[in-house]
Amino acid sequence: MAVICVGGMIGIGKTSVAEVLAKELGSTVFYESVDDNPILPLFYTASPEEIQAKRYPFLLQLYFLQTRFASIKEAYKQGDNVLDRSIYEDWYFAKVNHDLGRISSLEMRVYEGLLAEMMREIDGLPYRKAPDLMVYLKADFETVMHRIGLRGRDFEQDDALVEYYRTLWSGYDDWVHKHYSASDVLVVDMNHTDVVNNPEDAARVAREVKEALVEARSRI
């Protein structure tokens, strides 16, 4: 039994990889709350003035924090699942929006206080306290933008979002290698991986994940 977190840039293919792994391992996917998220379209389409007035970035991070907290508790309780992004990754998005001035310092302190309290509760769970593996999907910025375009969500396509995506992308490696410590990390090169249209790629990623799980458990 294993709990795996799949992480990486917007549009990189987390859901598709999560579904491949869940099928291969006979487990369940806990999906990121996107299609039913009432704040996400507002976050992407609001003007700078609306963002300042309505505080959409802060509200979005609180929404994701709550839904990811609920998901990871249930995933840990069941003990054998794949998370399409997780609470461990949420802080990075909040930090980027704070650095961009879209989340205030006061809001960031409130957010980090809530996150710290949630992590203390996770640490006190009787059945599991951390994932077995983080599968980090990595690609060049051009690949990321191409895949965001292929996904076709209207609110993600505005040219004004390109620099936001670039800022997120440019700091992701740093977050993974310097800030994430909950589990081992398996990096998957998505520049040359298409688990949807290439069964060989899907089989290779599944095999690499299984091997990484065995290696991680050997050190316990």
Phi and psi restraints in degrees (value plus and minus 20) as a CYANA .aco file:
   2 ALA   PHI    -168.4  -128.4
   2 ALA   PSI     127.6   167.6
   3 VAL   PHI    -133.0   -93.0
   3 VAL   PSI     103.7   143.7
   4 ILE   PHI    -140.0  -100.0
   4 ILE   PSI     113.8   153.8
   5 CYS   PHI    -123.0   -83.0
   5 CYS   PSI     108.4   148.4
   6 VAL   PHI    -125.0   -85.0
   6 VAL   PSI     102.0   142.0
   7 GLY   PHI    -149.0  -109.0
   7 GLY   PSI     148.9   188.9
   8 GLY   PHI     123.5   163.5
   8 GLY   PSI    -199.2  -159.2
   9 MET   PHI     -80.2   -40.2
   9 MET   PSI     137.0   177.0
  10 ILE   PHI     -72.9   -32.9
  10 ILE   PSI     111.8   151.8
  11 GLY   PHI      57.8    97.8
  11 GLY   PSI     -17.9    22.1
  12 ILE   PHI     -95.3   -55.3
  12 ILE   PSI     -38.9     1.1
  13 GLY   PHI      97.8   137.8
  13 GLY   PSI       2.8    42.8
  14 LYS   PHI     -79.9   -39.9
  14 LYS   PSI     -65.5   -25.5
  15 THR   PHI     -83.3   -43.3
  15 THR   PSI     -63.2   -23.2
  16 SER   PHI     -83.3   -43.3
  16 SER   PSI     -64.1   -24.1
  17 VAL   PHI     -85.3   -45.3
  17 VAL   PSI     -62.2   -22.2
  18 ALA   PHI     -79.0   -39.0
  18 ALA   PSI     -60.7   -20.7
  19 GLU   PHI     -88.5   -48.5
  19 GLU   PSI     -58.0   -18.0
  20 VAL   PHI     -81.8   -41.8
  20 VAL   PSI     -65.7   -25.7
  21 LEU   PHI     -87.1   -47.1
  21 LEU   PSI     -61.4   -21.4
  22 ALA   PHI     -82.7   -42.7
  22 ALA   PSI     -61.5   -21.5
  23 LYS   PHI     -84.5   -44.5
  23 LYS   PSI     -63.2   -23.2
  24 GLU   PHI     -87.0   -47.0
  24 GLU   PSI     -56.6   -16.6
  25 LEU   PHI    -116.2   -76.2
  25 LEU   PSI     -23.4    16.6
  26 GLY   PHI      47.8    87.8
  26 GLY   PSI      17.0    57.0
  27 SER   PHI    -141.5  -101.5
  27 SER   PSI    -189.4  -149.4
  28 THR   PHI    -134.6   -94.6
  28 THR   PSI     127.6   167.6
  29 VAL   PHI    -116.1   -76.1
  29 VAL   PSI     110.4   150.4
  30 PHE   PHI    -118.6   -78.6
  30 PHE   PSI      89.1   129.1
  31 TYR   PHI    -103.0   -63.0
  31 TYR   PSI     127.4   167.4
  32 GLU   PHI     -84.1   -44.1
  32 GLU   PSI     119.0   159.0
  33 SER   PHI     -98.3   -58.3
  33 SER   PSI      76.3   116.3
  34 VAL   PHI    -139.1   -99.1
  34 VAL   PSI     -80.1   -40.1
  35 ASP   PHI     -82.6   -42.6
  35 ASP   PSI     -49.6    -9.6
  36 ASP   PHI    -122.4   -82.4
  36 ASP   PSI      -2.6    37.4
  37 ASN   PHI    -109.4   -69.4
  37 ASN   PSI      94.6   134.6
  38 PRO   PHI     -96.2   -56.2
  38 PRO   PSI     -35.3     4.7
  39 ILE   PHI    -118.5   -78.5
  39 ILE   PSI     -48.9    -8.9
  40 LEU   PHI     -76.4   -36.4
  40 LEU   PSI     -68.4   -28.4
  41 PRO   PHI     -81.1   -41.1
  41 PRO   PSI     -55.6   -15.6
  42 LEU   PHI     -86.8   -46.8
  42 LEU   PSI     -58.7   -18.7
  43 PHE   PHI     -79.4   -39.4
  43 PHE   PSI     -62.4   -22.4
  44 TYR   PHI     -99.2   -59.2
  44 TYR   PSI     -50.0   -10.0
  45 THR   PHI    -122.5   -82.5
  45 THR   PSI     -29.2    10.8
  46 ALA   PHI     -89.9   -49.9
  46 ALA   PSI     126.3   166.3
  47 SER   PHI     -94.7   -54.7
  47 SER   PSI     143.1   183.1
  48 PRO   PHI     -74.1   -34.1
  48 PRO   PSI     -56.8   -16.8
  49 GLU   PHI     -87.1   -47.1
  49 GLU   PSI     -60.6   -20.6
  50 GLU   PHI     -87.3   -47.3
  50 GLU   PSI     -57.8   -17.8
  51 ILE   PHI     -80.9   -40.9
  51 ILE   PSI     -63.8   -23.8
  52 GLN   PHI     -84.8   -44.8
  52 GLN   PSI     -59.0   -19.0
  53 ALA   PHI     -97.9   -57.9
  53 ALA   PSI     -62.5   -22.5
  54 LYS   PHI    -114.2   -74.2
  54 LYS   PSI     -36.6     3.4
  55 ARG   PHI      40.3    80.3
  55 ARG   PSI      19.7    59.7
  56 TYR   PHI     -79.4   -39.4
  56 TYR   PSI     -60.7   -20.7
  57 PRO   PHI     -79.6   -39.6
  57 PRO   PSI     -62.0   -22.0
  58 PHE   PHI     -85.8   -45.8
  58 PHE   PSI     -65.4   -25.4
  59 LEU   PHI     -81.9   -41.9
  59 LEU   PSI     -59.0   -19.0
  60 LEU   PHI     -83.6   -43.6
  60 LEU   PSI     -63.5   -23.5
  61 GLN   PHI     -85.4   -45.4
  61 GLN   PSI     -56.8   -16.8
  62 LEU   PHI     -85.3   -45.3
  62 LEU   PSI     -60.5   -20.5
  63 TYR   PHI     -82.7   -42.7
  63 TYR   PSI     -68.4   -28.4
  64 PHE   PHI     -83.8   -43.8
  64 PHE   PSI     -59.0   -19.0
  65 LEU   PHI     -80.1   -40.1
  65 LEU   PSI     -65.5   -25.5
  66 GLN   PHI     -84.6   -44.6
  66 GLN   PSI     -64.9   -24.9
  67 THR   PHI     -91.5   -51.5
  67 THR   PSI     -55.8   -15.8
  68 ARG   PHI     -92.6   -52.6
  68 ARG   PSI     -53.0   -13.0
  69 PHE   PHI     -83.3   -43.3
  69 PHE   PSI     -65.8   -25.8
  70 ALA   PHI     -82.6   -42.6
  70 ALA   PSI     -61.6   -21.6
  71 SER   PHI     -85.2   -45.2
  71 SER   PSI     -65.3   -25.3
  72 ILE   PHI     -91.7   -51.7
  72 ILE   PSI     -52.7   -12.7
  73 LYS   PHI     -83.1   -43.1
  73 LYS   PSI     -62.7   -22.7
  74 GLU   PHI     -90.1   -50.1
  74 GLU   PSI     -59.0   -19.0
  75 ALA   PHI     -83.3   -43.3
  75 ALA   PSI     -62.8   -22.8
  76 TYR   PHI     -85.9   -45.9
  76 TYR   PSI     -56.6   -16.6
  77 LYS   PHI     -84.4   -44.4
  77 LYS   PSI     -62.8   -22.8
  78 GLN   PHI     -93.2   -53.2
  78 GLN   PSI     -53.7   -13.7
  79 GLY   PHI      63.9   103.9
  79 GLY   PSI     -16.4    23.6
  80 ASP   PHI    -175.3  -135.3
  80 ASP   PSI      62.7   102.7
  81 ASN   PHI    -171.3  -131.3
  81 ASN   PSI     147.2   187.2
  82 VAL   PHI    -141.3  -101.3
  82 VAL   PSI     107.3   147.3
  83 LEU   PHI    -121.8   -81.8
  83 LEU   PSI     103.9   143.9
  84 ASP   PHI    -101.1   -61.1
  84 ASP   PSI      68.5   108.5
  85 ARG   PHI      47.4    87.4
  85 ARG   PSI     135.9   175.9
  86 SER   PHI    -163.7  -123.7
  86 SER   PSI     155.3   195.3
  87 ILE   PHI     -81.6   -41.6
  87 ILE   PSI     -45.9    -5.9
  88 TYR   PHI     -85.2   -45.2
  88 TYR   PSI     -50.1   -10.1
  89 GLU   PHI    -106.9   -66.9
  89 GLU   PSI     -36.3     3.7
  90 ASP   PHI     -82.7   -42.7
  90 ASP   PSI     -58.0   -18.0
  91 TRP   PHI     -78.2   -38.2
  91 TRP   PSI     -56.3   -16.3
  92 TYR   PHI     -80.3   -40.3
  92 TYR   PSI     -62.4   -22.4
  93 PHE   PHI     -85.9   -45.9
  93 PHE   PSI     -59.6   -19.6
  94 ALA   PHI     -83.5   -43.5
  94 ALA   PSI     -61.8   -21.8
  95 LYS   PHI     -82.6   -42.6
  95 LYS   PSI     -65.0   -25.0
  96 VAL   PHI     -79.6   -39.6
  96 VAL   PSI     -65.2   -25.2
  97 ASN   PHI     -87.5   -47.5
  97 ASN   PSI     -52.2   -12.2
  98 HIS   PHI     -86.9   -46.9
  98 HIS   PSI     -65.1   -25.1
  99 ASP   PHI     -81.6   -41.6
  99 ASP   PSI     -51.7   -11.7
 100 LEU   PHI    -102.4   -62.4
 100 LEU   PSI     -23.0    17.0
 101 GLY   PHI      61.2   101.2
 101 GLY   PSI      -8.0    32.0
 102 ARG   PHI    -110.6   -70.6
 102 ARG   PSI     -39.0     1.0
 103 ILE   PHI    -141.0  -101.0
 103 ILE   PSI     109.1   149.1
 104 SER   PHI     -95.4   -55.4
 104 SER   PSI     145.3   185.3
 105 SER   PHI     -82.9   -42.9
 105 SER   PSI     -58.1   -18.1
 106 LEU   PHI     -84.8   -44.8
 106 LEU   PSI     -65.5   -25.5
 107 GLU   PHI     -80.6   -40.6
 107 GLU   PSI     -59.7   -19.7
 108 MET   PHI     -84.7   -44.7
 108 MET   PSI     -59.4   -19.4
 109 ARG   PHI     -84.6   -44.6
 109 ARG   PSI     -61.0   -21.0
 110 VAL   PHI     -82.5   -42.5
 110 VAL   PSI     -66.8   -26.8
 111 TYR   PHI     -79.6   -39.6
 111 TYR   PSI     -69.0   -29.0
 112 GLU   PHI     -86.1   -46.1
 112 GLU   PSI     -52.1   -12.1
 113 GLY   PHI     -85.3   -45.3
 113 GLY   PSI     -63.0   -23.0
 114 LEU   PHI     -84.7   -44.7
 114 LEU   PSI     -63.8   -23.8
 115 LEU   PHI     -81.2   -41.2
 115 LEU   PSI     -63.4   -23.4
 116 ALA   PHI     -82.2   -42.2
 116 ALA   PSI     -60.8   -20.8
 117 GLU   PHI     -85.4   -45.4
 117 GLU   PSI     -60.6   -20.6
 118 MET   PHI     -84.3   -44.3
 118 MET   PSI     -60.7   -20.7
 119 MET   PHI     -87.0   -47.0
 119 MET   PSI     -53.9   -13.9
 120 ARG   PHI     -84.0   -44.0
 120 ARG   PSI     -58.1   -18.1
 121 GLU   PHI     -86.9   -46.9
 121 GLU   PSI     -61.0   -21.0
 122 ILE   PHI     -80.9   -40.9
 122 ILE   PSI     -62.2   -22.2
 123 ASP   PHI     -82.3   -42.3
 123 ASP   PSI     -43.9    -3.9
 124 GLY   PHI    -114.8   -74.8
 124 GLY   PSI     -16.5    23.5
 125 LEU   PHI     -84.4   -44.4
 125 LEU   PSI     121.7   161.7
 126 PRO   PHI     -99.8   -59.8
 126 PRO   PSI     -37.0     3.0
 127 TYR   PHI    -127.7   -87.7
 127 TYR   PSI     -45.4    -5.4
 128 ARG   PHI    -190.0  -150.0
 128 ARG   PSI     127.8   167.8
 129 LYS   PHI    -146.4  -106.4
 129 LYS   PSI     -26.9    13.1
 130 ALA   PHI    -180.8  -140.8
 130 ALA   PSI     136.5   176.5
 131 PRO   PHI     -91.3   -51.3
 131 PRO   PSI     143.0   183.0
 132 ASP   PHI    -102.5   -62.5
 132 ASP   PSI     -48.4    -8.4
 133 LEU   PHI    -180.6  -140.6
 133 LEU   PSI     121.7   161.7
 134 MET   PHI    -125.2   -85.2
 134 MET   PSI     104.0   144.0
 135 VAL   PHI    -120.1   -80.1
 135 VAL   PSI      86.8   126.8
 136 TYR   PHI    -117.2   -77.2
 136 TYR   PSI      96.6   136.6
 137 LEU   PHI    -111.6   -71.6
 137 LEU   PSI     100.9   140.9
 138 LYS   PHI    -143.5  -103.5
 138 LYS   PSI     122.2   162.2
 139 ALA   PHI    -177.9  -137.9
 139 ALA   PSI     143.6   183.6
 140 ASP   PHI     -83.3   -43.3
 140 ASP   PSI     138.0   178.0
 141 PHE   PHI     -81.8   -41.8
 141 PHE   PSI     -56.5   -16.5
 142 GLU   PHI     -82.9   -42.9
 142 GLU   PSI     -58.7   -18.7
 143 THR   PHI     -85.4   -45.4
 143 THR   PSI     -62.2   -22.2
 144 VAL   PHI     -78.5   -38.5
 144 VAL   PSI     -69.5   -29.5
 145 MET   PHI     -84.2   -44.2
 145 MET   PSI     -58.4   -18.4
 146 HIS   PHI     -81.4   -41.4
 146 HIS   PSI     -62.3   -22.3
 147 ARG   PHI     -94.0   -54.0
 147 ARG   PSI     -53.0   -13.0
 148 ILE   PHI     -81.5   -41.5
 148 ILE   PSI     -61.1   -21.1
 149 GLY   PHI     -84.8   -44.8
 149 GLY   PSI     -61.7   -21.7
 150 LEU   PHI     -83.1   -43.1
 150 LEU   PSI     -56.0   -16.0
 151 ARG   PHI     -84.3   -44.3
 151 ARG   PSI     -56.7   -16.7
 152 GLY   PHI      59.4    99.4
 152 GLY   PSI      -3.6    36.4
 153 ARG   PHI     -91.0   -51.0
 153 ARG   PSI     102.1   142.1
 154 ASP   PHI     -76.4   -36.4
 154 ASP   PSI     -62.1   -22.1
 155 PHE   PHI     -93.1   -53.1
 155 PHE   PSI     -28.6    11.4
 156 GLU   PHI    -114.4   -74.4
 156 GLU   PSI     -24.9    15.1
 157 GLN   PHI    -114.4   -74.4
 157 GLN   PSI     -29.2    10.8
 158 ASP   PHI     -79.8   -39.8
 158 ASP   PSI     112.4   152.4
 159 ASP   PHI     -80.2   -40.2
 159 ASP   PSI     -45.2    -5.2
 160 ALA   PHI     -87.4   -47.4
 160 ALA   PSI     -34.6     5.4
 161 LEU   PHI    -106.8   -66.8
 161 LEU   PSI     -29.2    10.8
 162 VAL   PHI     -78.9   -38.9
 162 VAL   PSI     -64.0   -24.0
 163 GLU   PHI     -89.0   -49.0
 163 GLU   PSI     -51.8   -11.8
 164 TYR   PHI     -83.8   -43.8
 164 TYR   PSI     -66.7   -26.7
 165 TYR   PHI     -80.7   -40.7
 165 TYR   PSI     -61.2   -21.2
 166 ARG   PHI     -84.0   -44.0
 166 ARG   PSI     -60.0   -20.0
 167 THR   PHI     -84.3   -44.3
 167 THR   PSI     -64.6   -24.6
 168 LEU   PHI     -79.1   -39.1
 168 LEU   PSI     -69.2   -29.2
 169 TRP   PHI     -81.2   -41.2
 169 TRP   PSI     -61.8   -21.8
 170 SER   PHI     -86.6   -46.6
 170 SER   PSI     -44.1    -4.1
 171 GLY   PHI    -124.5   -84.5
 171 GLY   PSI     -19.9    20.1
 172 TYR   PHI     -84.5   -44.5
 172 TYR   PSI     -65.0   -25.0
 173 ASP   PHI     -79.0   -39.0
 173 ASP   PSI     -61.5   -21.5
 174 ASP   PHI     -81.2   -41.2
 174 ASP   PSI     -63.1   -23.1
 175 TRP   PHI     -82.9   -42.9
 175 TRP   PSI     -65.6   -25.6
 176 VAL   PHI     -82.0   -42.0
 176 VAL   PSI     -66.9   -26.9
 177 HIS   PHI    -107.0   -67.0
 177 HIS   PSI     -40.0     0.0
 178 LYS   PHI    -134.3   -94.3
 178 LYS   PSI     -39.0     1.0
 179 HIS   PHI    -139.3   -99.3
 179 HIS   PSI     -47.2    -7.2
 180 TYR   PHI    -106.6   -66.6
 180 TYR   PSI     105.6   145.6
 181 SER   PHI    -160.1  -120.1
 181 SER   PSI      -9.0    31.0
 182 ALA   PHI     -92.8   -52.8
 182 ALA   PSI     -44.2    -4.2
 183 SER   PHI    -181.0  -141.0
 183 SER   PSI     156.9   196.9
 184 ASP   PHI     -84.1   -44.1
 184 ASP   PSI     138.1   178.1
 185 VAL   PHI    -142.8  -102.8
 185 VAL   PSI     110.4   150.4
 186 LEU   PHI    -128.4   -88.4
 186 LEU   PSI     100.3   140.3
 187 VAL   PHI    -112.4   -72.4
 187 VAL   PSI     109.1   149.1
 188 VAL   PHI    -135.5   -95.5
 188 VAL   PSI     104.3   144.3
 189 ASP   PHI     -98.6   -58.6
 189 ASP   PSI      85.3   125.3
 190 MET   PHI    -104.7   -64.7
 190 MET   PSI     -24.3    15.7
 191 ASN   PHI     -83.6   -43.6
 191 ASN   PSI     -49.3    -9.3
 192 HIS   PHI    -145.5  -105.5
 192 HIS   PSI       8.4    48.4
 193 THR   PHI    -154.5  -114.5
 193 THR   PSI     106.1   146.1
 194 ASP   PHI    -155.2  -115.2
 194 ASP   PSI      71.7   111.7
 195 VAL   PHI     -95.2   -55.2
 195 VAL   PSI     -34.6     5.4
 196 VAL   PHI    -100.8   -60.8
 196 VAL   PSI     -66.4   -26.4
 197 ASN   PHI    -123.6   -83.6
 197 ASN   PSI     -27.3    12.7
 198 ASN   PHI    -147.1  -107.1
 198 ASN   PSI      80.9   120.9
 199 PRO   PHI     -78.4   -38.4
 199 PRO   PSI     -50.3   -10.3
 200 GLU   PHI     -86.3   -46.3
 200 GLU   PSI     -58.2   -18.2
 201 ASP   PHI     -84.7   -44.7
 201 ASP   PSI     -63.4   -23.4
 202 ALA   PHI     -80.6   -40.6
 202 ALA   PSI     -63.8   -23.8
 203 ALA   PHI     -85.6   -45.6
 203 ALA   PSI     -59.4   -19.4
 204 ARG   PHI     -84.7   -44.7
 204 ARG   PSI     -64.8   -24.8
 205 VAL   PHI     -82.9   -42.9
 205 VAL   PSI     -63.4   -23.4
 206 ALA   PHI     -80.6   -40.6
 206 ALA   PSI     -61.7   -21.7
 207 ARG   PHI     -84.9   -44.9
 207 ARG   PSI     -64.2   -24.2
 208 GLU   PHI     -83.2   -43.2
 208 GLU   PSI     -57.9   -17.9
 209 VAL   PHI     -86.1   -46.1
 209 VAL   PSI     -64.6   -24.6
 210 LYS   PHI     -80.4   -40.4
 210 LYS   PSI     -62.3   -22.3
 211 GLU   PHI     -85.2   -45.2
 211 GLU   PSI     -59.9   -19.9
 212 ALA   PHI     -86.2   -46.2
 212 ALA   PSI     -56.1   -16.1
 213 LEU   PHI     -84.7   -44.7
 213 LEU   PSI     -63.2   -23.2
 214 VAL   PHI     -81.4   -41.4
 214 VAL   PSI     -64.5   -24.5
 215 GLU   PHI     -84.5   -44.5
 215 GLU   PSI     -62.2   -22.2
 216 ALA   PHI     -82.8   -42.8
 216 ALA   PSI     -61.8   -21.8
 217 ARG   PHI     -90.4   -50.4
 217 ARG   PSI     -46.5    -6.5
 218 SER   PHI     -87.4   -47.4
 218 SER   PSI     -38.9     1.1
 219 ARG   PHI    -116.3   -76.3
 219 ARG   PSI     -21.6    18.4
